[in-house]
């Protein structure tokens, strides 16, 4: 058991850094996904508002 301990202790920091890297990258990707969804919702809402404003102005001008 004592002969294995130095190898285990040598691998533990690598595993720790790898785990930390995984969670950091995962949170970055999830944040990017949420930002893209929010951007798409914002653009859709503004497109709907622009279309509503555009159709109202078409009715007031008689479609011209």
Backbone as JSON Lines, residues from 0, in Angstrom:
{"i":0,"aa":"X","n":[0.82,-1.2,0.0],"ca":[0.0,0.0,0.0],"c":[0.86,1.25,0.0]}
{"i":1,"aa":"X","n":[1.96,1.23,0.71],"ca":[2.82,2.41,0.76],"c":[3.47,2.7,-0.58]}
{"i":2,"aa":"X","n":[3.64,1.69,-1.41],"ca":[4.26,1.93,-2.71],"c":[3.28,2.56,-3.7]}
{"i":3,"aa":"X","n":[1.99,2.43,-3.47],"ca":[0.97,2.99,-4.36],"c":[0.65,4.43,-3.98]}
{"i":4,"aa":"X","n":[0.8,4.78,-2.72],"ca":[0.42,6.09,-2.22],"c":[1.08,7.25,-2.97]}
{"i":5,"aa":"X","n":[2.37,7.22,-3.27],"ca":[2.96,8.35,-4.01],"c":[2.33,8.55,-5.4]}
{"i":6,"aa":"X","n":[1.96,7.45,-6.04],"ca":[1.35,7.55,-7.37],"c":[-0.06,8.15,-7.27]}
{"i":7,"aa":"X","n":[-0.79,7.73,-6.26],"ca":[-2.13,8.28,-6.05],"c":[-2.04,9.77,-5.73]}
{"i":8,"aa":"X","n":[-1.11,10.14,-4.87],"ca":[-0.94,11.54,-4.52],"c":[-0.48,12.38,-5.71]}
{"i":9,"aa":"X","n":[0.22,11.76,-6.63],"ca":[0.66,12.48,-7.84],"c":[-0.5,12.7,-8.81]}
{"i":10,"aa":"X","n":[-1.47,11.81,-8.8],"ca":[-2.59,11.9,-9.73],"c":[-3.71,12.8,-9.2]}
{"i":11,"aa":"X","n":[-3.84,12.92,-7.89],"ca":[-4.93,13.68,-7.28],"c":[-4.99,15.14,-7.77]}
{"i":12,"aa":"X","n":[-3.89,15.88,-7.83],"ca":[-3.98,17.26,-8.33],"c":[-4.46,17.34,-9.79]}
{"i":13,"aa":"X","n":[-4.02,16.4,-10.6],"ca":[-4.44,16.37,-12.0],"c":[-5.94,16.13,-12.1]}
{"i":14,"aa":"X","n":[-6.44,15.2,-11.31],"ca":[-7.87,14.92,-11.3],"c":[-8.64,16.15,-10.8]}
{"i":15,"aa":"X","n":[-8.12,16.8,-9.78],"ca":[-8.77,18.0,-9.25],"c":[-8.83,19.12,-10.27]}
{"i":16,"aa":"X","n":[-7.73,19.36,-10.95],"ca":[-7.7,20.42,-11.97],"c":[-8.6,20.05,-13.14]}
{"i":17,"aa":"X","n":[-8.6,18.78,-13.52],"ca":[-9.48,18.33,-14.6],"c":[-10.95,18.51,-14.26]}
{"i":18,"aa":"X","n":[-11.3,18.2,-13.03],"ca":[-12.68,18.37,-12.57],"c":[-13.06,19.85,-12.56]}
{"i":19,"aa":"X","n":[-12.17,20.68,-12.06],"ca":[-12.42,22.12,-12.05],"c":[-12.58,22.65,-13.47]}
{"i":20,"aa":"X","n":[-11.72,22.22,-14.38],"ca":[-11.8,22.63,-15.78],"c":[-13.15,22.22,-16.38]}
{"i":21,"aa":"X","n":[-13.58,21.0,-16.08],"ca":[-14.86,20.51,-16.6],"c":[-16.01,21.41,-16.15]}
{"i":22,"aa":"X","n":[-16.06,21.74,-14.87],"ca":[-17.16,22.56,-14.36],"c":[-17.11,23.99,-14.88]}
{"i":23,"aa":"X","n":[-15.92,24.52,-15.07],"ca":[-15.79,25.88,-15.62],"c":[-16.28,25.91,-17.06]}
{"i":24,"aa":"X","n":[-15.84,24.97,-17.88],"ca":[-16.27,24.93,-19.28],"c":[-17.77,24.66,-19.37]}
{"i":25,"aa":"X","n":[-18.27,23.77,-18.52],"ca":[-19.71,23.48,-18.51],"c":[-20.52,24.73,-18.19]}
{"i":26,"aa":"X","n":[-20.09,25.5,-17.21],"ca":[-20.83,26.71,-16.86],"c":[-20.74,27.77,-17.96]}
{"i":27,"aa":"X","n":[-19.6,27.86,-18.63],"ca":[-19.46,28.79,-19.75],"c":[-20.42,28.41,-20.88]}
{"i":28,"aa":"X","n":[-20.48,27.13,-21.21],"ca":[-21.36,26.69,-22.29],"c":[-22.83,26.86,-21.93]}
{"i":29,"aa":"X","n":[-23.2,26.57,-20.69],"ca":[-24.58,26.77,-20.26],"c":[-24.95,28.25,-20.27]}
{"i":30,"aa":"X","n":[-24.04,29.1,-19.85],"ca":[-24.29,30.54,-19.89],"c":[-24.46,31.03,-21.32]}
{"i":31,"aa":"X","n":[-23.66,30.51,-22.22],"ca":[-23.77,30.89,-23.63],"c":[-25.11,30.44,-24.19]}
{"i":32,"aa":"X","n":[-25.53,29.23,-23.83],"ca":[-26.81,28.71,-24.3],"c":[-27.96,29.58,-23.79]}
{"i":33,"aa":"X","n":[-27.9,29.94,-22.51],"ca":[-28.96,30.79,-21.95],"c":[-28.96,32.17,-22.6]}
{"i":34,"aa":"X","n":[-27.78,32.69,-22.88],"ca":[-27.7,34.01,-23.52],"c":[-28.28,33.96,-24.94]}
{"i":35,"aa":"X","n":[-28.01,32.89,-25.67],"ca":[-28.56,32.76,-27.02],"c":[-30.08,32.64,-26.98]}
{"i":36,"aa":"X","n":[-30.61,31.9,-26.0],"ca":[-32.07,31.8,-25.87],"c":[-32.68,33.15,-25.53]}
{"i":37,"aa":"X","n":[-32.06,33.88,-24.63],"ca":[-32.57,35.2,-24.25],"c":[-32.5,36.15,-25.44]}
{"i":38,"aa":"X","n":[-31.44,36.09,-26.2],"ca":[-31.3,36.94,-27.39],"c":[-32.38,36.6,-28.41]}
{"i":39,"aa":"X","n":[-32.64,35.31,-28.61],"ca":[-33.67,34.91,-29.57],"c":[-35.05,35.38,-29.11]}
{"i":40,"aa":"X","n":[-35.33,35.26,-27.8],"ca":[-36.61,35.74,-27.28],"c":[-36.74,37.25,-27.46]}
{"i":41,"aa":"X","n":[-35.66,37.97,-27.18],"ca":[-35.67,39.43,-27.31],"c":[-35.92,39.83,-28.77]}
{"i":42,"aa":"X","n":[-35.21,39.17,-29.69],"ca":[-35.39,39.49,-31.11],"c":[-36.8,39.15,-31.58]}
{"i":43,"aa":"X","n":[-37.34,38.02,-31.11],"ca":[-38.7,37.64,-31.5],"c":[-39.72,38.66,-30.98]}
{"i":44,"aa":"X","n":[-39.53,39.12,-29.76],"ca":[-40.45,40.11,-29.2],"c":[-40.37,41.42,-29.98]}
{"i":45,"aa":"X","n":[-39.18,41.82,-30.35],"ca":[-39.04,43.07,-31.11],"c":[-39.56,42.91,-32.54]}
{"i":46,"aa":"X","n":[-39.4,41.72,-33.11],"ca":[-39.96,41.48,-34.44],"c":[-41.49,41.54,-34.4]}
{"i":47,"aa":"X","n":[-42.07,40.93,-33.36],"ca":[-43.53,40.99,-33.22],"c":[-44.0,42.43,-33.05]}
{"i":48,"aa":"X","n":[-43.27,43.2,-32.24],"ca":[-43.65,44.6,-32.03],"c":[-43.51,45.39,-33.33]}
{"i":49,"aa":"X","n":[-42.45,45.13,-34.08],"ca":[-42.25,45.84,-35.34],"c":[-43.33,45.46,-36.35]}
{"i":50,"aa":"X","n":[-43.7,44.19,-36.39],"ca":[-44.75,43.76,-37.3],"c":[-46.1,44.35,-36.9]}
{"i":51,"aa":"X","n":[-46.35,44.45,-35.62],"ca":[-47.61,45.05,-35.16],"c":[-47.64,46.53,-35.51]}
{"i":52,"aa":"X","n":[-46.53,47.21,-35.32],"ca":[-46.46,48.63,-35.68],"c":[-46.57,48.81,-37.19]}
{"i":53,"aa":"X","n":[-45.95,47.93,-37.93],"ca":[-45.99,48.02,-39.38],"c":[-47.37,47.77,-39.93]}
{"i":54,"aa":"X","n":[-48.09,46.81,-39.38],"ca":[-49.45,46.54,-39.87],"c":[-50.4,47.66,-39.48]}
{"i":55,"aa":"X","n":[-50.17,48.29,-38.34],"ca":[-51.01,49.43,-37.93],"c":[-50.79,50.62,-38.85]}
{"i":56,"aa":"X","n":[-49.56,50.86,-39.25],"ca":[-49.29,51.99,-40.14],"c":[-49.8,51.7,-41.55]}
{"i":57,"aa":"X","n":[-49.8,50.41,-41.97],"ca":[-50.35,50.07,-43.28],"c":[-51.85,50.34,-43.32]}
{"i":58,"aa":"X","n":[-52.56,50.05,-42.23],"ca":[-54.0,50.27,-42.19],"c":[-54.32,51.77,-42.21]}
{"i":59,"aa":"X","n":[-53.5,52.56,-41.53],"ca":[-53.79,53.99,-41.46],"c":[-53.48,54.7,-42.79]}
{"i":60,"aa":"X","n":[-52.56,54.17,-43.57],"ca":[-52.22,54.8,-44.85],"c":[-52.95,54.15,-46.01]}
{"i":61,"aa":"X","n":[-53.77,53.15,-45.72],"ca":[-54.5,52.49,-46.79],"c":[-53.64,51.51,-47.56]}
{"i":62,"aa":"X","n":[-52.57,51.02,-46.95],"ca":[-51.71,50.04,-47.59],"c":[-50.7,50.64,-48.54]}
{"i":63,"aa":"X","n":[-50.52,51.95,-48.5],"ca":[-49.57,52.59,-49.42],"c":[-48.31,52.96,-48.74]}
